[in-house]
Amino acid sequence: MVWKTLEYTGWGRARSATGEVARPERQSALKRMVAETPAPAFGMRRSYGDAALNSDGRAYDMTRLDRVLSFDEATGVVEVEAGMPIGDLGRAFAAKGWIPPVMPGTGFATVGGCIANDVHGKNHHVAGSFGQHVTEITLIQNGKPRKITPKSTPTLWKATVGGLGQTGVISRAKIAMMKCKGDMMVLTERRIDNLDEFLVAFDESRTDYTVGWIDATAKGDALGRGILEEGEITSGVPNRKDKTREVPFNAPSWALSAPVVRLFNELYFRRVPAKGRTSVKPIEEPFFPLDAIHNWNRLYGKQGFNQFQCVVPLEKTNCLRIMLERIGQSGLASPLAVLKKMGTGRGGYMSFPMEGYTLAVDFPNRAGAEFLIAELTDMAREAGGRIYFAKDGVATPEQIAGMYPEQADWAAAVAKADPDRSYETDLVRRLKLRDAKGAK
Ligand SMILES: Cc1cc2nc3c(=O)[nH]c(=O)nc-3n(C[C@H](O)[C@H](O)[C@H](O)COP(=O)(O)OP(=O)(O)OC[C@H]3O[C@@H](n4cnc5c(N)ncnc54)[C@H](O)[C@@H]3O)c2cc1C
């Protein structure tokens, strides 16, 4: 049987779908199947909410289409199948002196998923978003593969990059890799005592890779404290190596109760000595810190979790402060919270990045958490910011209205590419993304 009925979830496990899924192994099979059944594709379902789900419909699991097709040593352009995990690409090429210019915080994300969400990395302030380094995409629309580039079809390109898979199935892509010194990272970590100090540290940081872990339980004078990580790619041998671990079962509900999280965060903060520390690590450890703990999403128990991620303009630091106060008061935060300063780079109409500060916090799927996320979403909108669809599972169409100024242009391009709405997903339907009118 090609199509199997499955119940499957987003990474947060708070949203699930039941539907028929096919896992084609060859480009020829994919082409034939999409001609018969145009339907959305998904990669590793590392999107937290329902971006990769299609309830009561069909979907293509792309993970068997994970081959490197060609590499041009003169230009550094690699062509891969869309189901290739970005971390595998990094591992295969870094020792040879090439690296994907942008990698998100998980190496499990596939190239197709990285394009469809136009992901950003810890170097967004210098390298922009993933889609800005893609030079060609092969898109299958109703079974016909079509090669598109930013020049040949600019509107379709901008609707595809960051376009949540709504223009068709991405079957292959060419990426302009970046030269790198090796497969190690020299990483400096230092404690930051509060939000103001964090903002100054981001301004002063000169490294290519910069990100902050933030203690979302901290209050008062310690509000916004955390650890700043600054890294540069290098060669050589590691002087520290983390171990891979597995979460074998769903954690009990007390594991992420407020006192346990507060204690964990205190210890995590003090793990870095007051004077800071520098180490050399294999690149995957700082790039993908959570991938070392397989199935870490089970730590949130059967109910799963939601992540809130927003970006607000640079001048709206007060909004960040109020958000952190609300999160601290709520007692709902988990230890996973990240703050980063973003640059301007974005590749498509619906790309998330904008110049500003991005805050991401995980919340166990408990009473009050969705209400809190709704409040934070409203604050982001009022500040002229936006939320990230790769992480969302709870927003409403009214809340996101106006967050993406080019949404109507995207919706018009998508309507042309897919007039029958064959590639719609649960997220796109929930947020009525394709109903936006008023294209310029
Ligand atoms: C631990 C962790 C850390 C993360 N850190 C970051 C980060 O730093 N920066 C960031 O930007 N994101 C981050 N993310 C989010 C993640 O990078 C994105 O959700 C990414 O899209 C996941 O890729 P995927 O292959 O799992 O895609 P999926 O989640 O399976 O799908 C994502 C979207 O892409 C579409 N899609 C996937 N493949 C195709 C295809 N071949 N053709 C057409 N459409 C397709 C799907 O329909 C869906 O809309 C993180 C996620 C995790 C779990």
The ligand as an SDF file (V2000), in Angstrom:
LIG
                    3D

 53 58  0  0  0  0  0  0  0  0999 V2000
   14.9880   22.0990   18.3490 C   0  0  0  0  0  0  0  0  0  0  0  0
   14.5120   22.9750   17.2410 C   0  0  0  0  0  0  0  0  0  0  0  0
   15.2080   24.1270   16.9740 C   0  0  0  0  0  0  0  0  0  0  0  0
   14.7930   24.9580   15.9270 C   0  0  0  0  0  0  0  0  0  0  0  0
   15.4960   26.0920   15.6860 N   0  0  0  0  0  0  0  0  0  0  0  0
   15.1530   26.9000   14.6720 C   0  0  0  0  0  0  0  0  0  0  0  0
   15.9240   28.0540   14.3530 C   0  0  0  0  0  0  0  0  0  0  0  0
   16.9300   28.3340   14.9880 O   0  0  0  0  0  0  0  0  0  0  0  0
   15.5210   28.8170   13.3100 N   0  0  0  0  0  0  0  0  0  0  0  0
   14.4180   28.5060   12.5560 C   0  0  0  0  0  0  0  0  0  0  0  0
   14.1220   29.2400   11.6140 O   0  0  0  0  0  0  0  0  0  0  0  0
   13.6640   27.4310   12.8220 N   0  0  0  0  0  0  0  0  0  0  0  0
   14.0100   26.6160   13.8680 C   0  0  0  0  0  0  0  0  0  0  0  0
   13.2640   25.4970   14.1410 N   0  0  0  0  0  0  0  0  0  0  0  0
   12.1030   25.2060   13.2880 C   0  0  0  0  0  0  0  0  0  0  0  0
   12.4750   24.3310   12.0860 C   0  0  0  0  0  0  0  0  0  0  0  0
   13.7290   24.6710   11.5610 O   0  0  0  0  0  0  0  0  0  0  0  0
   11.4420   24.5240   10.9980 C   0  0  0  0  0  0  0  0  0  0  0  0
   10.1640   24.2090   11.4850 O   0  0  0  0  0  0  0  0  0  0  0  0
   11.7220   23.6790    9.7390 C   0  0  0  0  0  0  0  0  0  0  0  0
   10.8100   24.0600    8.7440 O   0  0  0  0  0  0  0  0  0  0  0  0
   11.5750   22.1990   10.0310 C   0  0  0  0  0  0  0  0  0  0  0  0
   11.9230   21.4510    8.8930 O   0  0  0  0  0  0  0  0  0  0  0  0
   11.1590   20.0790    8.5850 P   0  0  0  0  0  0  0  0  0  0  0  0
   11.8790   19.3970    7.5090 O   0  0  0  0  0  0  0  0  0  0  0  0
   10.9540   19.3250    9.8520 O   0  0  0  0  0  0  0  0  0  0  0  0
    9.7900   20.6470    8.0320 O   0  0  0  0  0  0  0  0  0  0  0  0
    8.3130   20.2860    8.4870 P   0  0  0  0  0  0  0  0  0  0  0  0
    8.1140   20.7550    9.8780 O   0  0  0  0  0  0  0  0  0  0  0  0
    8.0280   18.8620    8.1980 O   0  0  0  0  0  0  0  0  0  0  0  0
    7.4830   21.2190    7.4940 O   0  0  0  0  0  0  0  0  0  0  0  0
    7.5640   22.6140    7.6410 C   0  0  0  0  0  0  0  0  0  0  0  0
    6.8080   23.3090    6.5110 C   0  0  0  0  0  0  0  0  0  0  0  0
    7.4900   23.0640    5.2910 O   0  0  0  0  0  0  0  0  0  0  0  0
    6.6400   22.4450    4.3440 C   0  0  0  0  0  0  0  0  0  0  0  0
    7.4870   21.5060    3.6240 N   0  0  0  0  0  0  0  0  0  0  0  0
    8.4000   20.6380    4.1520 C   0  0  0  0  0  0  0  0  0  0  0  0
    9.0180   19.9690    3.1610 N   0  0  0  0  0  0  0  0  0  0  0  0
    8.4880   20.4130    1.9860 C   0  0  0  0  0  0  0  0  0  0  0  0
    8.7210   20.1040    0.6310 C   0  0  0  0  0  0  0  0  0  0  0  0
    9.6250   19.2150    0.2470 N   0  0  0  0  0  0  0  0  0  0  0  0
    7.9780   20.7480   -0.3030 N   0  0  0  0  0  0  0  0  0  0  0  0
    7.0750   21.6940    0.0460 C   0  0  0  0  0  0  0  0  0  0  0  0
    6.8180   22.0200    1.3220 N   0  0  0  0  0  0  0  0  0  0  0  0
    7.5200   21.3960    2.2950 C   0  0  0  0  0  0  0  0  0  0  0  0
    5.5390   21.8050    5.1640 C   0  0  0  0  0  0  0  0  0  0  0  0
    4.3520   21.6860    4.4220 O   0  0  0  0  0  0  0  0  0  0  0  0
    5.4000   22.8010    6.2910 C   0  0  0  0  0  0  0  0  0  0  0  0
    4.6060   23.8850    5.9060 O   0  0  0  0  0  0  0  0  0  0  0  0
   13.6500   24.6260   15.1560 C   0  0  0  0  0  0  0  0  0  0  0  0
   12.9380   23.4490   15.4280 C   0  0  0  0  0  0  0  0  0  0  0  0
   13.3760   22.6160   16.4630 C   0  0  0  0  0  0  0  0  0  0  0  0
   12.6200   21.3480   16.7440 C   0  0  0  0  0  0  0  0  0  0  0  0
  1  2  1  0
  2  3  1  0
  2 52  2  0
  3  4  2  0
  4  5  1  0
  4 50  1  0
  5  6  2  0
  6  7  1  0
  6 13  1  0
  7  8  2  0
  7  9  1  0
  9 10  1  0
 10 11  2  0
 10 12  1  0
 12 13  2  0
 13 14  1  0
 14 15  1  0
 14 50  1  0
 15 16  1  0
 16 17  1  0
 16 18  1  0
 18 19  1  0
 18 20  1  0
 20 21  1  0
 20 22  1  0
 22 23  1  0
 23 24  1  0
 24 25  2  0
 24 26  1  0
 24 27  1  0
 27 28  1  0
 28 29  2  0
 28 30  1  0
 28 31  1  0
 31 32  1  0
 32 33  1  0
 33 34  1  0
 33 48  1  0
 34 35  1  0
 35 36  1  0
 35 46  1  0
 36 37  1  0
 36 45  1  0
 37 38  2  0
 38 39  1  0
 39 40  1  0
 39 45  2  0
 40 41  1  0
 40 42  2  0
 42 43  1  0
 43 44  2  0
 44 45  1  0
 46 47  1  0
 46 48  1  0
 48 49  1  0
 50 51  2  0
 51 52  1  0
 52 53  1  0
M  END
$$$$
